[in-house]
Amino acid sequence: MARKDNSNSYQFNFFEDHFQHSYPVIQNAVLSSWAGPFGDRLFPLIDESIFDPLYSSHGRTSSPINVLFGACLLQYLLSISEDELFLRIMTDLTFQYALHTTTNEALPFSKTTFRRFKTRLLTHYNSTNNDLFRSCCRDVIKKMKADGEPVPRMLKRINRLTVKDLFPLLFKTE
């Protein structure tokens, strides 16, 4: 089950926020990049309850699913490897802003957790034919369209994503 204490604004602590304490020119650069629309418009619309079938209601709370889902999107949209993704999340303010992790001293999940999340999505799809990743992507785009502002071109692409897009080598078409 998704974390109940994991609201989309969980990380906002002004005193430890790397973005808030950066130079205004850097803040403007981040906000005018792809990270602005991703972090301000897309990320808050992620409905973690869509992923409830992947998790048990017993035991430890899961890693922040909205951050895991957002990281999957960024890896796909920017066509980067997992290693590159993790490096950028740790060191790049645009990635931290997009994923609302600007106050985190460490990543809120590990590479293993990230791989397990993607594997759970695929396993769930294979056993139920229910693509939770695609459902969440479509839900986010639908909500973005409903707010009346145009959906940024980069983000329009997620409307067609499926869980198979997260595993390009596994589902390579010749």
Backbone bond lengths (Angstrom), bond angles and torsions (degrees), N, CA, C in turn:
res aa  C-N    CA-C-N  psi(-1)  N-CA   C-N-CA  omega(-1)  CA-C   N-CA-C  phi
1 M - - - 1.439 - - 1.526 108.58 -
2 A 1.279 116.70 145.51 1.460 121.35 -179.88 1.520 110.42 -65.78
3 R 1.297 115.52 152.16 1.467 120.53 179.21 1.510 110.07 -63.19
4 K 1.299 116.46 129.22 1.463 120.51 177.95 1.528 111.11 -81.84
5 D 1.328 116.83 -21.60 1.463 120.44 179.56 1.519 112.00 -92.64
6 N 1.319 116.89 12.43 1.452 121.31 -172.96 1.526 110.82 -109.57
7 S 1.311 116.98 68.86 1.453 118.82 176.97 1.523 109.09 -72.69
8 N 1.317 116.51 161.55 1.460 120.39 -177.39 1.521 112.64 -64.82
9 S 1.302 118.17 -12.62 1.463 119.99 -179.25 1.530 111.15 -110.24
10 Y 1.336 117.80 22.30 1.452 121.30 -173.43 1.510 113.47 -59.97
11 Q 1.316 119.48 -30.09 1.452 121.11 -171.02 1.523 114.01 -89.31
12 F 1.312 119.14 -4.17 1.453 119.09 -174.00 1.517 111.92 -73.62
13 N 1.300 116.32 102.60 1.444 124.34 174.19 1.525 104.41 -133.67
14 F 1.306 116.70 100.82 1.455 122.60 -171.40 1.526 112.47 -52.15
15 F 1.323 117.79 -39.23 1.458 120.52 -173.98 1.524 113.53 -69.95
16 E 1.311 117.62 -21.41 1.456 120.82 -179.52 1.524 112.57 -113.63
17 D 1.312 118.17 8.36 1.460 122.26 -173.71 1.531 111.04 -80.93
18 H 1.351 115.64 115.14 1.468 120.96 -178.88 1.529 111.63 -64.14
19 F 1.313 116.59 -34.24 1.458 120.49 -179.56 1.531 110.79 -69.12
20 Q 1.319 117.28 -47.01 1.461 121.18 -178.72 1.532 112.27 -63.14
21 H 1.311 116.87 -28.11 1.463 120.93 -177.85 1.528 113.22 -99.12
22 S 1.323 116.81 10.56 1.462 119.40 176.20 1.530 109.19 -89.61
23 Y 1.315 116.60 166.60 1.458 121.32 -179.89 1.533 110.56 -64.30
24 P 1.331 117.28 147.66 1.473 119.93 179.64 1.526 113.68 -56.30
25 V 1.315 117.57 -34.88 1.469 119.73 179.11 1.533 110.38 -65.17
26 I 1.325 117.43 -35.94 1.455 121.64 177.22 1.522 109.85 -70.50
27 Q 1.319 117.72 -42.95 1.472 121.36 177.41 1.526 110.71 -58.20
28 N 1.332 116.17 -45.53 1.469 120.06 179.48 1.525 111.62 -63.33
29 A 1.315 116.92 -38.68 1.463 120.70 179.08 1.528 110.69 -64.82
30 V 1.319 117.16 -42.69 1.465 121.00 178.89 1.525 109.92 -64.58
31 L 1.320 117.11 -46.33 1.466 120.90 -177.36 1.519 112.58 -66.14
32 S 1.323 117.58 -31.03 1.468 120.15 -179.43 1.527 112.45 -87.72
33 S 1.323 117.32 -5.54 1.469 121.05 177.16 1.528 109.12 -86.40
34 W 1.314 116.79 -173.34 1.460 122.78 176.59 1.523 111.50 -61.46
35 A 1.347 117.34 -25.02 1.467 121.21 -176.05 1.528 112.35 -67.60
36 G 1.336 117.18 -29.11 1.464 119.86 179.04 1.516 112.31 -60.41
37 P 1.348 118.48 -59.73 1.463 119.23 178.66 1.531 113.50 -63.00
38 F 1.325 116.46 -35.93 1.464 119.32 -179.77 1.525 110.17 -64.27
39 G 1.329 116.65 -49.82 1.465 120.68 -176.84 1.520 114.19 -74.85
40 D 1.328 117.17 -34.29 1.464 120.24 -175.83 1.521 113.43 -88.36
41 R 1.314 116.98 -34.94 1.468 119.72 -174.48 1.519 113.14 -106.60
42 L 1.333 117.93 -45.59 1.456 119.97 -175.16 1.527 112.28 -80.47
43 F 1.305 118.12 -53.50 1.460 121.81 -171.69 1.536 113.68 -54.71
44 P 1.336 119.96 -44.56 1.470 118.93 -179.75 1.531 113.84 -66.44
45 L 1.322 118.50 -14.52 1.464 121.71 -177.79 1.522 113.55 -90.27
46 I 1.321 117.71 -2.98 1.462 120.92 -178.45 1.527 109.00 -70.74
47 D 1.310 115.60 121.07 1.459 122.37 179.40 1.524 108.69 -95.12
48 E 1.323 115.66 103.16 1.465 120.06 -176.77 1.523 112.80 -66.99
49 S 1.319 117.80 -22.49 1.468 119.83 -177.73 1.528 111.76 -65.50
50 I 1.317 117.90 -20.68 1.468 121.12 175.92 1.533 110.48 -58.01
51 F 1.324 116.28 -31.37 1.457 121.58 -175.30 1.530 113.31 -92.72
52 D 1.323 118.57 7.33 1.466 121.72 179.12 1.526 114.00 -54.31
53 P 1.347 119.95 -36.73 1.473 118.49 179.54 1.534 114.26 -61.58
54 L 1.314 117.62 -16.04 1.470 120.29 -178.71 1.523 112.99 -83.39
55 Y 1.330 117.13 -15.39 1.455 120.33 -171.26 1.515 111.87 -126.46
56 S 1.315 114.75 150.23 1.456 122.17 177.03 1.526 108.97 -84.07
57 S 1.316 116.16 154.47 1.465 119.52 176.60 1.523 110.57 -85.37
58 H 1.339 117.33 -2.52 1.462 122.23 179.60 1.525 109.57 -107.88
59 G 1.321 115.40 158.89 1.456 119.67 175.40 1.520 112.78 87.05
60 R 1.305 114.43 -163.26 1.463 122.16 -177.97 1.513 111.59 -61.97
61 T 1.327 115.70 151.74 1.460 119.04 173.62 1.527 108.38 -73.94
62 S 1.299 115.13 152.19 1.458 119.93 -178.34 1.523 110.89 -79.07
63 S 1.322 115.26 167.61 1.463 120.52 171.81 1.522 107.64 -65.67
64 P 1.324 118.08 161.61 1.472 119.48 -179.37 1.528 111.58 -61.54
65 I 1.313 115.66 109.61 1.458 121.47 -174.53 1.523 111.16 -65.17
66 N 1.332 116.83 -34.58 1.465 118.33 179.18 1.530 110.83 -63.17
67 V 1.309 117.82 -35.04 1.467 121.18 178.69 1.535 109.87 -73.42
68 L 1.325 117.36 -40.70 1.468 120.67 176.75 1.525 110.79 -61.45
69 F 1.326 116.58 -46.62 1.462 121.05 179.16 1.533 110.29 -62.75
70 G 1.330 116.66 -45.34 1.466 120.44 178.59 1.514 112.17 -61.00
71 A 1.337 116.59 -39.14 1.468 120.49 177.99 1.525 110.51 -64.98
72 C 1.339 117.32 -39.16 1.475 120.45 176.42 1.528 110.32 -60.18
73 L 1.323 115.63 -44.44 1.472 119.86 179.00 1.520 111.18 -61.40
74 L 1.326 116.49 -46.27 1.467 119.64 -178.79 1.521 111.39 -63.37
75 Q 1.324 117.05 -41.29 1.460 119.87 179.13 1.526 109.70 -59.97
76 Y 1.324 116.77 -42.85 1.460 120.03 -179.29 1.532 111.24 -71.20
77 L 1.334 117.13 -50.69 1.464 120.92 -174.83 1.522 113.03 -62.91
78 L 1.315 116.33 -34.62 1.463 120.38 -177.70 1.532 112.60 -97.58
79 S 1.323 116.53 0.02 1.473 122.29 178.44 1.525 112.19 50.16
80 I 1.331 115.11 56.90 1.463 120.01 -179.71 1.523 109.64 -121.77
81 S 1.321 115.31 158.24 1.463 121.04 179.53 1.528 109.56 -76.67
82 E 1.331 115.75 168.16 1.463 119.63 176.40 1.521 110.92 -62.39
83 D 1.315 116.94 -41.12 1.465 119.96 179.48 1.523 110.98 -60.69
84 E 1.319 116.23 -45.08 1.467 120.71 178.24 1.530 110.28 -64.26
85 L 1.312 117.14 -41.39 1.463 121.45 178.78 1.524 110.62 -58.39
86 F 1.329 117.02 -49.05 1.458 120.02 -178.39 1.526 112.31 -65.80
87 L 1.307 117.04 -39.29 1.463 120.18 176.38 1.520 110.65 -61.10
88 R 1.325 116.67 -45.32 1.468 120.65 -178.07 1.531 111.49 -68.05
89 I 1.331 117.94 -37.80 1.466 119.87 178.31 1.526 110.00 -64.38
90 M 1.329 117.10 -36.33 1.469 120.26 -179.20 1.520 112.64 -75.56
91 T 1.349 117.93 -32.05 1.462 119.27 -169.53 1.522 115.33 -116.73
92 D 1.312 118.52 -16.95 1.459 121.92 -171.32 1.528 110.51 -105.61
93 L 1.315 116.12 120.42 1.459 121.35 -177.95 1.525 112.41 -63.50
94 T 1.333 118.36 -28.66 1.467 119.35 178.45 1.532 110.12 -65.46
95 F 1.312 117.83 -42.72 1.464 120.95 177.97 1.526 110.63 -66.41
96 Q 1.321 116.69 -42.61 1.460 120.44 179.40 1.527 111.05 -63.07
97 Y 1.327 117.12 -40.85 1.461 120.23 178.79 1.529 110.39 -66.20
98 A 1.324 116.76 -44.39 1.459 121.34 -178.73 1.524 111.81 -60.66
99 L 1.324 117.14 -37.30 1.464 121.93 -177.06 1.534 113.14 -98.23
100 H 1.317 116.81 8.35 1.468 122.06 178.98 1.524 112.17 55.55
101 T 1.317 116.46 43.95 1.461 121.14 179.10 1.529 111.29 -120.20
102 T 1.316 117.47 28.85 1.468 120.46 -175.45 1.527 113.50 -70.78
103 T 1.323 118.21 -13.47 1.465 119.15 177.21 1.516 112.52 -103.85
104 N 1.307 117.17 -3.31 1.463 120.05 -179.08 1.519 110.53 -76.58
105 E 1.318 115.60 133.76 1.462 120.41 174.19 1.524 110.49 -82.15
106 A 1.310 115.80 -26.46 1.473 121.84 177.76 1.518 107.84 -134.01
107 L 1.306 115.96 165.03 1.455 120.15 177.43 1.522 109.99 -62.86
108 P 1.344 117.34 144.30 1.468 118.96 178.43 1.527 112.67 -78.44
109 F 1.331 117.53 4.15 1.468 122.65 176.52 1.511 108.57 -157.14
110 S 1.327 115.54 164.27 1.464 120.99 179.92 1.526 109.73 -104.13
111 K 1.322 115.48 173.44 1.469 119.82 176.00 1.522 110.37 -60.81
112 T 1.308 116.47 -37.81 1.460 120.54 179.41 1.527 110.62 -63.75
113 T 1.313 116.72 -44.23 1.465 120.92 178.67 1.519 110.45 -61.99
114 F 1.322 116.42 -40.86 1.460 121.61 179.16 1.526 110.81 -62.59
115 R 1.339 116.24 -46.26 1.471 120.05 178.82 1.525 111.36 -64.41
116 R 1.324 116.14 -40.35 1.469 119.65 179.17 1.526 111.34 -64.22
117 F 1.323 117.03 -38.27 1.465 120.66 177.87 1.531 110.16 -60.80
118 K 1.329 116.26 -48.33 1.460 120.06 179.49 1.533 111.09 -63.93
119 T 1.331 116.34 -39.32 1.464 120.22 179.00 1.527 110.73 -66.68
120 R 1.325 117.67 -39.57 1.471 120.50 176.99 1.525 110.54 -62.17
121 L 1.327 116.42 -41.01 1.468 119.62 177.71 1.528 110.76 -59.27
122 L 1.332 116.30 -45.80 1.461 120.91 -179.14 1.527 111.22 -67.60
123 T 1.314 117.91 -43.64 1.463 121.51 179.35 1.523 110.68 -61.69
124 H 1.327 116.26 -43.44 1.467 120.41 177.80 1.525 110.05 -61.83
125 Y 1.301 117.12 -42.91 1.464 120.87 178.86 1.536 111.11 -62.53
126 N 1.322 116.56 -45.70 1.463 120.39 -178.54 1.523 112.23 -64.72
127 S 1.324 117.69 -33.05 1.465 119.59 -177.41 1.527 113.22 -88.67
128 T 1.342 118.32 -25.70 1.470 119.85 -175.76 1.519 113.53 -119.78
129 N 1.323 117.10 -11.59 1.471 122.70 -173.52 1.535 111.52 60.77
130 N 1.318 115.94 25.24 1.465 122.80 178.15 1.532 107.79 -110.32
131 D 1.313 117.05 109.55 1.467 122.19 -177.27 1.535 109.50 -89.18
132 L 1.336 115.75 94.04 1.467 121.46 -178.62 1.532 111.31 -64.96
133 F 1.323 116.18 -35.20 1.466 120.26 179.30 1.526 110.44 -62.27
134 R 1.321 116.03 -47.46 1.473 120.69 179.14 1.524 111.05 -64.19
135 S 1.332 116.56 -40.30 1.464 120.67 178.46 1.522 111.13 -59.42
136 C 1.325 116.10 -43.59 1.464 119.68 -179.67 1.527 110.67 -68.17
137 C 1.331 117.20 -41.83 1.471 120.48 178.11 1.530 110.70 -58.61
138 R 1.319 116.26 -47.50 1.465 120.22 -179.13 1.524 111.48 -65.67
139 D 1.321 116.12 -38.28 1.467 120.43 178.90 1.527 110.68 -62.85
140 V 1.321 116.44 -42.74 1.470 120.92 179.94 1.532 110.54 -63.63
141 I 1.324 117.52 -46.60 1.470 121.12 -179.84 1.527 110.49 -63.44
142 K 1.322 117.02 -41.71 1.469 120.99 178.87 1.532 110.63 -60.02
143 K 1.327 116.29 -43.33 1.467 120.55 178.65 1.530 110.87 -67.12
144 M 1.335 117.00 -38.14 1.461 119.94 179.25 1.527 110.85 -65.40
145 K 1.320 117.24 -39.74 1.463 120.90 178.49 1.525 110.49 -67.10
146 A 1.319 116.65 -34.40 1.466 121.14 -177.83 1.528 112.58 -68.93
147 D 1.337 117.89 -22.35 1.470 118.85 -179.02 1.529 113.06 -77.83
148 G 1.334 116.18 -3.79 1.467 119.77 172.81 1.512 116.06 90.62
149 E 1.323 118.16 -14.80 1.460 120.79 178.75 1.524 109.07 -93.17
150 P 1.332 117.87 150.15 1.466 118.97 179.10 1.532 111.57 -64.54
151 V 1.314 115.52 145.23 1.464 121.38 177.54 1.524 107.61 -79.38
152 P 1.346 118.25 126.85 1.472 119.92 178.35 1.529 111.21 -55.74
153 R 1.316 115.75 142.92 1.466 122.27 -175.43 1.523 112.03 -53.63
154 M 1.318 117.39 -43.06 1.461 120.73 -179.42 1.531 111.35 -58.88
155 L 1.321 116.07 -36.96 1.457 119.86 -175.64 1.525 113.25 -83.52
156 K 1.315 118.18 -19.54 1.462 120.84 178.42 1.521 111.19 -59.59
157 R 1.325 116.32 -30.89 1.466 121.52 -177.12 1.522 113.15 -61.65
158 I 1.330 117.79 -24.76 1.470 118.53 -175.12 1.524 112.10 -72.23
159 N 1.316 118.45 -16.13 1.467 120.94 -179.15 1.529 111.90 -61.96
160 R 1.324 117.49 -25.45 1.462 122.02 -178.40 1.530 113.40 -99.74
161 L 1.307 118.04 -1.54 1.465 120.61 -176.05 1.514 112.04 -69.07
162 T 1.328 115.09 145.49 1.459 121.58 172.24 1.520 107.80 -127.82
163 V 1.320 116.32 169.85 1.456 120.29 179.35 1.530 110.56 -61.62
164 K 1.314 117.43 -28.18 1.470 120.69 179.39 1.527 111.63 -65.05
165 D 1.331 117.71 -25.68 1.456 121.04 178.36 1.526 112.14 -68.00
166 L 1.338 117.23 -17.76 1.459 121.25 178.30 1.523 112.03 -80.50
167 F 1.328 116.08 -12.53 1.456 122.10 -177.62 1.527 109.86 -125.87
168 P 1.326 118.14 66.14 1.463 120.25 -173.50 1.527 114.10 -60.70
169 L 1.314 119.02 -34.62 1.461 120.91 -178.92 1.521 111.56 -74.40
170 L 1.316 116.55 -30.49 1.454 121.51 -178.00 1.527 111.59 -73.21
171 F 1.330 116.46 -32.67 1.460 120.55 -176.12 1.527 111.42 -118.61
172 K 1.305 116.68 36.64 1.458 122.17 -179.59 1.529 109.80 -65.07
173 T 1.326 115.86 129.74 1.456 119.95 176.71 1.517 108.20 -102.04
174 E 1.291 116.39 137.03 1.466 121.12 -177.41 1.507 110.04 -92.08
